[in-house]
Amino acid sequence: MSLNRRRFLVGGAQAISLSAALGSAGIYELVDVISGRRVRQALAASLPPEQHLMRSVAIINVDETGVQSNAVGAVAVVVPPLHLQMVTAKLNVGTDAATVRAAQLQLEQTIQSLEANYAPTPSGLGIVVAWGLPYFRDYVPVLSQPSSYFAAGTAYPGYLPVDQRASTKAGSTIRAILDAIQFPSDSPPSGFPGGSQVRLEGNHVAVFFRSDSLDNIAAGANAVFGTGSGQAGSLFSVTSIRKGFMGGGFTGGQSLPKQMALSGNVPGAQGIPDNAELFMGFASTQADSLGSGVIANMESIPGLTDQWPSGYFAHGTTMHLSHLFLDLQGWYNLKFKDRISEAFEPKFKTKKETQVVAEGPTQAHSLSDLQADLQKYRAIGHSESLQPTTRLGSALTDNYGNSYPKGTAIPERSDFDSLDNPFFYTADPALDGYSTTPAATLHFVVFVPTSDAFHRARLAMDGHYPDGTTLNLITRTQAGFNQFLHTTHRQNFLVPPRARRSFPLAEYL
């Protein structure tokens, strides 16, 4: 199925308009065509207190090729929603207390109306409302009203949750939500689009929509960001719309990433394995490699933050959002043995068709494992580089009584492939380097208990570890597949619990 310029632009000759971007799927209509609009059956369930947790997400067993199987040695993988869309915005409301409280009520009523029609499941609609530090700085300078959580007069950032682990290390108070930073391998080699500097964004809010149905995604985006009756769009000035997809190949046949990349004439698309979950060819949703249950909540891990037992942001988390260009042509010019070594670990030996690798607690790598690999192979793999910072260093029982073995994963990733270049819609095409030519990109989304937890993991990709260890390596060529990635935008967000998702803290102004 070919992609033409008109389909990508949704009929426009210039950058797509906001109204068209909210109401149209553009090229992503192909996801429904390719997948046959497979919509999973919803299961009746009450809404969880966490926004970031979806209900009724299937877990299936697949063989090493990524095809569903119950054979011995099969690996459990999470089946993600087919459609994903992130909308970022600045606020378009006054900063006085009465106006902010009115906006809080309007947004909450809008989202509750959506939830009355769509369960937070793949067949329904998952909605996550996340707030950047600019919201708190600009709209919550001081809390005038006392509460059981805060004293009257508490000023920014005194009401934000504290990362007690980071504070202990720094010898000063470090908040659980931090501004985004740049990392050693962020600067790309020549030839990558997007420029050499990462744009650290300053959005007030980001809303994440997930569903198997494009219609449900459009309904959610229009309700929150449209400007008609019963819609909340008057509250916002949208800065970007980021659309994408993943999966679709677990039952065999060509997956969404393969077919969409071919449709977009993306360089390197022919090299993508037929049923690949993501453009890079390896499955990333192994159940044991994703944070499970409430482990990514701020309050779950004992002593990590100050939100247990009764924090205002308990049942919340933090979210990192970034955009990356992918060099698929360079990636698939590598031999398979080199790709799997860079993705996982240098000594990995497997069949050529392998796409799914077991990454459970017992397979987690320690820092000493990495040091041994670097000494022997002069390189480390992407997955192993992260594990000393993203896995539990010892067995743990969380504050809710859930037990996790050593090596359990903490981050809950929800990143997705895209043909955005860099976004489906941008309010500032020149600043964002907008192009109408489809590109292989990744919108990286991860939920972690604190921003520092993400920073630790991203620094580990470059060989820097929390105990002060720095591996002696070239960050772009000896540390996994860094050389095939280029990040253009980053921002960290605070994800409140569901009950406080709309203009958090406005009730205390």
C-alpha positions as CSV (number, residue, x, y, z in Angstrom):
1,M,0.0,0.0,0.0
2,S,1.7,3.2,-1.1
3,L,1.6,6.5,0.7
4,N,1.3,9.7,-1.1
5,R,1.9,13.3,0.0
6,R,-1.8,14.1,0.1
7,R,-2.6,11.3,2.5
8,F,0.2,12.3,4.8
9,L,-0.9,15.9,4.9
10,V,-4.6,15.1,5.1
11,G,-5.2,17.2,2.0
12,G,-3.1,20.2,3.0
13,A,-0.2,21.7,1.1
14,Q,1.3,23.3,4.2
15,A,1.7,22.1,7.8
16,I,-1.6,20.6,8.9
17,S,-4.0,22.8,10.9
18,L,-4.9,22.1,14.5
19,S,-8.6,21.4,13.8
20,A,-7.7,19.0,11.0
21,A,-5.0,17.3,13.2
22,L,-7.5,16.7,16.0
23,G,-10.2,15.3,13.8
24,S,-8.2,13.4,11.3
25,A,-5.9,10.3,11.4
26,G,-3.9,11.2,8.2
27,I,-1.5,8.3,7.3
28,Y,-2.4,6.6,10.6
29,E,-5.8,5.5,9.0
30,L,-3.6,2.8,7.5
31,V,-3.2,1.3,11.0
32,D,-6.9,0.4,11.0
33,V,-6.7,-0.9,7.4
34,I,-3.6,-3.0,8.1
35,S,-4.8,-4.4,11.4
36,G,-8.4,-5.0,10.2
37,R,-9.6,-2.8,13.1
38,R,-9.1,-5.5,15.6
39,V,-10.7,-4.1,18.8
40,R,-10.4,-6.1,21.9
41,Q,-13.4,-6.9,24.1
42,A,-13.6,-4.6,27.2
43,L,-13.9,-6.2,30.6
44,A,-16.1,-4.5,33.1
45,A,-13.9,-2.9,35.8
46,S,-13.9,0.0,38.2
47,L,-11.4,2.7,37.4
48,P,-8.0,2.4,39.1
49,P,-6.7,5.3,41.1
50,E,-3.7,5.4,38.8
51,Q,-4.1,7.2,35.5
52,H,-1.2,5.5,33.9
53,L,-2.4,1.9,34.4
54,M,-4.7,0.5,31.7
55,R,-7.1,-2.4,32.4
56,S,-7.6,-5.5,30.3
57,V,-4.3,-5.4,28.5
58,A,-3.6,-8.9,27.2
59,I,-0.5,-10.9,27.9
60,I,0.3,-13.7,25.5
61,N,3.2,-16.2,25.0
62,V,5.3,-15.9,21.9
63,D,8.3,-17.9,20.5
64,E,11.7,-16.3,19.7
65,T,10.3,-15.1,16.3
66,G,7.6,-13.0,18.0
67,V,4.7,-15.2,16.9
68,Q,2.1,-16.4,19.5
69,S,3.0,-19.8,20.8
70,N,2.7,-22.0,23.9
71,A,5.8,-24.0,23.2
72,V,8.4,-24.6,25.9
73,G,10.5,-21.6,26.3
74,A,7.9,-19.1,25.0
75,V,8.2,-15.6,26.5
76,A,5.3,-13.6,27.9
77,V,4.7,-10.3,26.1
78,V,2.2,-7.5,26.7
79,V,0.0,-6.7,23.7
80,P,0.0,-2.9,23.6
81,P,-2.8,-0.7,22.2
82,L,-2.5,-0.2,18.4
83,H,-3.0,3.6,18.4
84,L,-1.2,6.1,20.6
85,Q,-1.4,9.9,20.6
86,M,0.3,12.5,22.7
87,V,-0.9,16.1,22.7
88,T,1.1,18.8,24.4
89,A,-0.1,22.3,25.2
90,K,0.4,25.6,27.0
91,L,-2.5,26.9,29.1
92,N,-4.8,29.6,27.8
93,V,-6.4,30.7,31.1
94,G,-5.8,33.4,33.7
95,T,-3.6,32.7,36.7
96,D,-6.0,34.0,39.4
97,A,-7.4,31.3,41.8
98,A,-11.0,31.6,40.7
99,T,-10.2,31.1,37.0
100,V,-7.9,28.1,37.7
101,R,-10.5,26.4,39.8
102,A,-13.1,27.0,37.1
103,A,-10.7,25.4,34.6
104,Q,-10.2,22.5,36.9
105,L,-13.9,21.8,37.0
106,Q,-14.3,22.2,33.3
107,L,-11.5,19.8,32.4
108,E,-12.6,17.2,35.0
109,Q,-16.1,17.2,33.8
110,T,-14.9,16.7,30.2
111,I,-12.8,13.7,31.1
112,Q,-15.4,12.2,33.3
113,S,-17.8,12.4,30.3
114,L,-15.3,10.5,28.2
115,E,-14.9,7.9,30.9
116,A,-18.6,7.4,31.0
117,N,-18.4,6.1,27.4
118,Y,-14.9,4.6,27.2
119,A,-13.3,2.3,29.8
120,P,-9.5,2.6,30.3
121,T,-8.9,-0.5,28.2
122,P,-7.4,-1.1,24.8
123,S,-10.9,-1.5,23.3
124,G,-12.0,1.8,25.1
125,L,-9.7,4.7,25.7
126,G,-6.8,5.3,28.1
127,I,-6.3,8.9,29.1
128,V,-3.3,10.2,31.1
129,V,-3.1,13.9,32.0
130,A,0.5,14.9,32.9
131,W,1.7,18.3,34.1
132,G,5.0,20.0,33.5
133,L,6.9,22.1,36.0
134,P,5.9,25.3,34.1
135,Y,2.3,24.6,35.2
136,F,3.3,24.6,38.9
137,R,5.6,27.6,38.5
138,D,3.1,29.7,36.6
139,Y,-0.2,28.6,38.1
140,V,0.5,27.4,41.6
141,P,3.0,29.9,43.0
142,V,1.6,29.5,46.6
143,L,-1.1,27.5,48.4
144,S,-3.4,29.9,50.2
145,Q,-5.7,27.3,51.7
146,P,-4.5,24.9,54.5
147,S,-5.1,21.2,54.2
148,S,-4.1,17.9,55.7
149,Y,-1.3,17.8,53.1
150,F,0.1,21.3,53.2
151,A,0.2,24.3,55.4
152,A,-1.3,27.6,54.2
153,G,1.4,29.7,52.5
154,T,3.3,26.7,51.1
155,A,5.1,28.1,48.0
156,Y,6.4,26.4,44.9
157,P,8.2,24.0,44.9
158,G,7.6,23.1,48.5
159,Y,4.4,21.2,47.8
160,L,5.9,18.9,45.2
161,P,6.9,15.4,46.2
162,V,10.4,14.8,47.4
163,D,12.7,12.2,46.0
164,Q,14.3,11.0,49.2
165,R,16.9,8.8,47.5
166,A,18.2,11.6,45.3
167,S,18.0,14.1,48.2
168,T,20.2,11.8,50.4
169,K,22.8,11.5,47.7
170,A,22.8,15.3,46.9
171,G,22.7,16.4,50.6
172,S,19.8,18.8,49.7
173,T,16.1,18.5,48.8
174,I,15.5,17.1,45.3
175,R,11.9,17.0,44.1
176,A,10.4,13.9,42.4
177,I,9.7,16.0,39.3
178,L,12.7,17.7,37.7
179,D,13.4,19.7,34.5
180,A,14.6,17.6,31.7
181,I,18.4,17.6,30.9
182,Q,20.7,16.7,28.0
183,F,22.8,13.6,28.0
184,P,26.3,12.8,26.7
185,S,25.2,10.9,23.6
186,D,22.4,13.3,22.7
187,S,24.6,15.1,20.1
188,P,24.2,13.2,16.8
189,P,26.8,12.5,14.1
190,S,26.4,14.4,10.8
191,G,23.5,13.4,8.6
192,F,20.7,13.2,11.2
193,P,17.8,15.5,10.8
194,G,16.6,17.8,13.5
195,G,19.8,19.7,14.4
196,S,22.5,19.0,17.0
197,Q,20.8,20.3,20.1
198,V,17.9,18.7,22.0
199,R,15.1,21.1,22.6
200,L,14.1,21.0,26.3
201,E,10.4,21.8,26.1
202,G,8.3,23.9,28.5
203,N,4.8,22.7,28.0
204,H,2.2,23.1,30.8
205,V,0.5,19.9,30.1
206,A,0.5,16.7,28.0
207,V,-2.4,14.4,27.5
208,F,-1.7,10.8,26.4
209,F,-4.5,8.8,24.6
210,R,-4.2,5.0,24.0
211,S,-6.7,2.7,22.2
212,D,-7.2,0.0,19.6
213,S,-9.7,2.4,17.9
214,L,-8.8,5.5,16.0
215,D,-12.3,6.7,16.5
216,N,-11.9,6.6,20.2
217,I,-8.6,8.4,20.0
218,A,-10.2,11.2,17.9
219,A,-13.2,11.4,20.3
220,G,-10.9,11.9,23.3
221,A,-8.6,14.4,21.6
222,N,-11.6,16.4,20.3
223,A,-13.3,16.4,23.7
224,V,-10.3,17.7,25.5
225,F,-8.8,20.0,22.9
226,G,-11.8,20.9,20.7
227,T,-13.6,24.2,21.2
228,G,-17.2,23.3,20.8
229,S,-19.9,22.8,23.4
230,G,-18.9,20.4,26.2
231,Q,-15.3,20.5,25.0
232,A,-12.3,21.9,27.0
233,G,-10.1,23.2,24.2
234,S,-10.6,26.8,25.2
235,L,-8.3,26.1,28.1
236,F,-5.3,25.2,25.9
237,S,-3.1,26.3,23.2
238,V,-1.9,23.1,21.6
239,T,1.8,23.0,20.8
240,S,2.1,19.5,19.3
241,I,0.2,16.4,18.3
242,R,2.3,13.2,18.2
243,K,0.6,10.1,16.6
244,G,1.9,6.6,16.3
245,F,1.4,2.8,16.5
246,M,3.1,-0.4,17.5
247,G,2.6,-4.2,17.4
248,G,0.1,-6.1,15.3
249,G,2.4,-8.9,14.3
250,F,2.1,-11.4,17.1
251,T,-0.2,-13.6,15.2
252,G,2.0,-13.7,12.1
253,G,2.1,-11.7,8.9
254,Q,3.4,-8.2,8.5
255,S,3.2,-6.0,11.5
256,L,2.2,-2.3,11.7
257,P,5.8,-1.0,11.9
258,K,6.8,-3.0,8.8
259,Q,3.8,-2.0,6.7
260,M,3.7,1.6,7.8
261,A,7.4,2.1,7.1
262,L,7.0,0.6,3.7
263,S,4.0,2.8,3.0
264,G,6.0,5.8,4.0
265,N,8.9,4.9,1.8
266,V,11.2,5.2,4.8
267,P,14.9,4.3,4.1
268,G,15.7,1.0,5.6
269,A,12.1,-0.2,5.8
270,Q,12.8,-3.3,3.8
271,G,15.1,-4.6,6.5
272,I,12.4,-4.6,9.2
273,P,11.4,-8.1,10.1
274,D,7.9,-8.9,8.9
275,N,6.2,-9.2,12.3
276,A,8.4,-6.8,14.2
277,E,6.7,-5.0,17.1
278,L,8.8,-1.8,16.6
279,F,10.9,-0.4,13.7
280,M,14.2,-1.6,15.3
281,G,13.0,-5.2,15.0
282,F,13.1,-6.5,18.5
283,A,10.1,-6.8,20.9
284,S,10.2,-4.4,23.8
285,T,7.1,-5.4,25.8
286,Q,8.3,-8.6,27.3
287,A,6.2,-8.7,30.5
288,D,9.2,-9.3,32.7
289,S,11.0,-6.2,31.3
290,L,8.2,-3.8,32.1
291,G,7.3,-2.5,35.6
292,S,4.2,-4.4,36.7
293,G,1.3,-3.4,39.0
294,V,2.0,-0.3,41.0
295,I,5.8,-0.5,41.2
296,A,6.2,2.7,39.2
297,N,4.0,4.6,41.6
298,M,5.7,7.3,43.6
299,E,4.6,5.8,46.9
300,S,5.1,2.1,46.3
301,I,8.9,1.5,46.9
302,P,9.5,2.1,50.6
303,G,11.6,5.2,51.3
304,L,11.9,6.3,47.7
305,T,9.7,9.4,48.0
306,D,7.7,11.1,50.8
307,Q,4.3,10.2,49.4
308,W,3.7,7.2,51.6
309,P,1.4,6.7,53.4
310,S,-0.8,9.8,52.6
311,G,0.8,12.0,50.0
312,Y,-1.3,14.3,47.8
313,F,0.3,12.7,44.8
314,A,0.1,9.1,46.0
315,H,-1.0,6.7,43.1
316,G,0.8,9.1,40.8
317,T,4.1,8.8,39.0
318,T,6.3,10.8,36.7
319,M,6.5,10.6,32.9
320,H,9.4,11.3,30.5
321,L,8.4,12.3,27.0
322,S,10.9,12.6,24.1
323,H,11.1,12.4,20.3
324,L,13.8,10.5,18.5
325,F,14.8,10.0,14.8
326,L,15.8,6.5,14.0
327,D,18.5,5.6,11.4
328,L,16.9,2.4,10.1
329,Q,19.1,2.3,7.0
330,G,22.2,2.3,9.1
331,W,20.7,-0.1,11.6
332,Y,19.7,-2.7,9.0
333,N,23.1,-2.4,7.2
334,L,24.5,-4.2,10.2
335,K,24.7,-8.0,10.3
336,F,22.0,-9.6,12.5
337,K,24.6,-10.8,15.0
338,D,25.7,-7.2,15.5
339,R,22.2,-5.8,15.8
340,I,21.2,-8.3,18.5
341,S,24.5,-7.7,20.3
342,E,23.9,-3.9,20.3
343,A,20.3,-4.4,21.4
344,F,21.0,-6.8,24.3
345,E,24.6,-7.8,25.0
346,P,27.8,-8.5,23.0
347,K,28.0,-12.2,23.9
348,F,24.4,-13.0,22.8
349,K,24.2,-16.1,20.6
350,T,20.8,-16.9,19.0
351,K,19.1,-17.8,15.8
352,K,18.9,-15.2,13.0
353,E,15.1,-14.9,13.2
354,T,15.0,-14.1,16.9
355,Q,13.0,-11.0,17.8
356,V,12.0,-11.8,21.4
357,V,14.6,-12.4,24.2
358,A,13.7,-13.4,27.8
359,E,14.6,-10.5,30.1
360,G,13.2,-11.6,33.4
361,P,14.7,-10.9,36.9
362,T,17.2,-13.8,36.6
363,Q,18.5,-12.4,33.3
364,A,19.2,-8.9,34.8
365,H,22.8,-7.7,34.5
366,S,24.9,-6.2,37.2
367,L,27.4,-3.4,36.8
368,S,30.2,-6.0,37.1
369,D,28.7,-7.9,34.2
370,L,28.9,-4.8,32.0
371,Q,32.5,-4.1,33.1
372,A,33.4,-7.7,32.1
373,D,31.7,-7.3,28.7
374,L,33.4,-4.0,28.0
375,Q,36.8,-5.4,28.9
376,K,36.3,-8.5,26.6
377,Y,34.3,-7.1,23.7
378,R,35.0,-3.4,23.9
379,A,31.3,-2.7,23.9
380,I,28.1,-3.2,25.9
381,G,24.5,-3.8,24.8
382,H,21.7,-1.3,25.2
383,S,19.5,-3.5,27.4
384,E,22.2,-4.6,29.7
385,S,23.5,-1.0,30.1
386,L,20.1,0.0,31.7
387,Q,19.5,-2.9,34.0
388,P,21.8,-1.9,36.9
389,T,19.6,1.3,37.3
390,T,16.2,0.1,36.1
391,R,16.0,-3.3,38.0
392,L,15.7,-3.9,41.8
393,G,19.1,-4.5,43.3
394,S,17.5,-6.8,45.9
395,A,14.2,-8.5,46.7
396,L,11.6,-6.0,47.8
397,T,8.2,-5.9,49.5
398,D,6.4,-2.7,48.6
399,N,4.2,-0.5,50.8
400,Y,1.2,-2.4,49.6
401,G,2.6,-5.8,50.5
402,N,3.5,-6.9,47.0
403,S,6.7,-8.9,46.8
404,Y,9.2,-8.5,43.9
405,P,12.4,-10.6,43.4
406,K,15.8,-9.1,42.8
407,G,16.1,-8.0,39.2
408,T,12.4,-6.9,38.8
409,A,11.9,-4.1,36.3
410,I,10.6,-0.7,37.6
411,P,9.9,1.5,34.6
412,E,6.6,1.1,32.7
413,R,7.4,2.0,29.1
414,S,4.7,3.1,26.6
415,D,6.9,4.3,23.7
416,F,5.6,4.0,20.1
417,D,6.8,4.2,16.5
418,S,5.7,7.0,14.2
419,L,6.1,8.5,10.8
420,D,5.9,12.0,12.3
421,N,8.6,14.4,11.2
422,P,9.0,15.3,14.1
423,F,5.3,15.7,15.0
424,F,2.0,15.2,13.2
425,Y,1.1,18.8,14.1
426,T,3.2,21.6,15.6
427,A,2.2,25.1,16.5
428,D,5.7,26.3,15.4
429,P,6.9,24.4,12.3
430,A,10.1,26.4,11.9
431,L,11.2,25.9,15.5
432,D,10.4,22.2,15.5
433,G,11.9,21.5,12.1
434,Y,8.5,20.2,10.7
435,S,8.6,18.3,7.4
436,T,5.9,16.7,5.3
437,T,8.2,13.9,4.4
438,P,7.5,10.8,6.6
439,A,10.4,9.6,8.7
440,A,11.1,6.7,11.0
441,T,10.7,8.2,14.5
442,L,10.0,7.1,18.0
443,H,7.9,8.9,20.6
444,F,9.5,7.7,23.8
445,V,7.2,7.6,26.8
446,V,8.1,6.0,30.2
447,F,6.5,6.1,33.6
448,V,8.9,6.0,36.5
449,P,8.5,6.9,40.2
450,T,10.7,10.0,39.9
451,S,12.4,12.0,37.2
452,D,15.8,11.2,38.8
453,A,15.0,7.5,38.2
454,F,14.8,8.3,34.4
455,H,17.9,10.4,34.5
456,R,19.8,7.6,36.1
457,A,18.7,5.2,33.4
458,R,19.5,7.5,30.5
459,L,22.9,8.3,31.9
460,A,23.5,4.5,32.2
461,M,23.0,4.3,28.4
462,D,26.1,6.4,28.2
463,G,28.1,4.4,30.8
464,H,27.5,6.7,33.9
465,Y,26.2,5.0,37.0
466,P,24.8,6.3,40.4
467,D,27.7,4.9,42.4
468,G,30.1,7.2,40.5
469,T,31.3,4.5,38.1
470,T,31.9,5.8,34.6
471,L,32.7,3.1,32.0
472,N,35.5,4.0,29.6
473,L,33.7,3.9,26.3
474,I,32.7,6.0,23.4
475,T,29.0,6.8,24.1
476,R,27.7,6.7,20.6
477,T,29.6,3.7,19.2
478,Q,30.3,1.3,22.1
479,A,27.1,1.7,24.2
480,G,24.4,-0.3,22.5
481,F,22.6,1.3,19.5
482,N,23.1,5.0,20.5
483,Q,24.6,5.8,17.1
484,F,21.3,5.0,15.4
485,L,19.2,7.3,17.6
486,H,18.9,11.1,17.7
487,T,16.7,12.8,20.3
488,T,15.3,16.2,19.3
489,H,12.8,17.1,22.1
490,R,12.6,16.2,25.8
491,Q,10.4,17.1,28.8
492,N,9.5,15.5,32.2
493,F,6.0,15.6,33.6
494,L,4.3,14.8,36.9
495,V,1.3,12.4,36.6
496,P,-1.1,12.9,39.4
497,P,-3.5,10.2,40.6
498,R,-6.8,10.0,38.7
499,A,-8.7,12.0,41.4
500,R,-6.3,14.9,41.1
501,R,-5.5,14.9,37.3
502,S,-7.2,18.1,36.5
503,F,-5.3,21.3,37.4
504,P,-3.7,19.7,40.5
505,L,-3.7,21.8,43.7
506,A,-6.1,24.4,42.2
507,E,-8.4,23.6,45.1
508,Y,-5.9,25.1,47.6
509,L,-5.2,28.4,45.8
